[in-house]
Structures are given as C-alpha cells and as structure tokens.
C-alpha cells in the first residue's frame, strides 16, 4: 500500500459522535518535516508514530505528513 493511499484512508476514517477531527499538516522538505515531527515529540505534543508516513507532493522536493487528533466538541 502506498503512502498516498494511506493518506486518503486517514481522511475517510469515521469519527465518533461528539468528537471532531483536527488535522495537522506538515508540508515542506523532508528534512524540515522530519525535524518538526521530532521536535513535537520532544515537547510532548505528539509521538513520532502518530504521524502518517511521508508522502510526496506535486512540488519537487516537498513532502507532507498528517496528524489527526479527535477532540471533544461541546
């Protein structure tokens, strides 16, 4: 399964009631995205494994990774 297909599955996953999906996108060079993912783990925001695999974008040298958090909505 390619990383592009996994990204589509992430967006199509149903969410529980009373919760809303909050999607974080990191788009940039592979080095910048990986560095930011690791920094967000260091500060305790998200584990490295919580992010989707890197996927190429149509722009040369650019990748994207997605983190989805389900938050309570009132």
C-alpha positions as CSV (number, residue, x, y, z in Angstrom):
1,X,0.0,0.0,0.0
2,X,1.4,3.4,-1.0
3,X,1.7,6.3,1.4
4,X,-0.7,8.3,-0.8
5,X,-3.4,5.6,-0.3
6,X,-2.8,5.6,3.4
7,X,-3.3,9.4,3.5
8,X,-6.7,9.0,1.8
9,X,-7.7,6.4,4.3
10,X,-6.8,8.7,7.2
11,X,-9.2,11.3,5.8
12,X,-12.0,8.8,5.3
13,X,-11.9,7.2,8.7
14,X,-15.3,7.8,10.5
15,X,-15.1,9.8,13.8
16,X,-17.1,9.1,17.0
17,X,-20.1,11.2,17.9
18,X,-19.4,14.4,20.0
19,X,-15.9,14.4,18.7
20,X,-14.3,16.4,15.9
21,X,-11.3,15.6,13.8
22,X,-8.5,18.2,14.0
23,X,-6.0,17.7,11.2
24,X,-2.4,19.0,11.4
25,X,-0.5,19.1,8.1
26,X,3.3,19.5,7.8
27,X,4.3,20.4,4.3
28,X,7.9,21.1,3.4
29,X,11.2,19.5,2.6
30,X,11.8,16.0,4.0
31,X,14.4,17.3,6.4
32,X,12.1,20.1,7.7
33,X,9.1,17.8,8.2
34,X,11.0,15.1,10.0
35,X,12.7,17.7,12.2
36,X,9.4,19.2,13.1
37,X,7.8,15.8,13.9
38,X,10.7,15.0,16.2
39,X,10.5,18.5,17.9
40,X,6.8,18.0,18.5
41,X,7.6,14.7,20.2
42,X,10.4,16.3,22.4
43,X,7.9,19.0,23.7
44,X,5.3,16.2,24.4
45,X,2.7,17.2,21.7
46,X,2.7,14.1,19.5
47,X,4.7,10.9,19.2
48,X,6.6,10.3,16.0
49,X,4.4,7.2,15.3
50,X,1.3,9.3,15.4
51,X,2.1,11.0,12.1
52,X,1.3,9.5,8.7
53,X,4.2,8.3,6.6
54,X,5.7,11.0,4.5
55,X,4.1,11.3,1.0
56,X,5.4,13.3,-1.9
57,X,3.5,16.3,-3.1
58,X,3.3,17.5,-6.7
59,X,6.0,20.1,-5.8
60,X,9.6,19.0,-6.3
61,X,11.4,18.2,-3.1
62,X,8.3,18.6,-1.0
63,X,6.6,16.0,1.3
64,X,3.5,16.0,3.5
65,X,2.7,14.3,6.8
66,X,-0.6,14.4,8.6
67,X,-1.6,14.1,12.3
68,X,-5.2,13.7,13.2
69,X,-6.5,14.3,16.7
70,X,-10.1,13.7,17.7
71,X,-11.2,16.4,20.2
72,X,-14.3,16.7,22.2
73,X,-16.7,19.4,20.9
74,X,-19.4,21.0,23.1
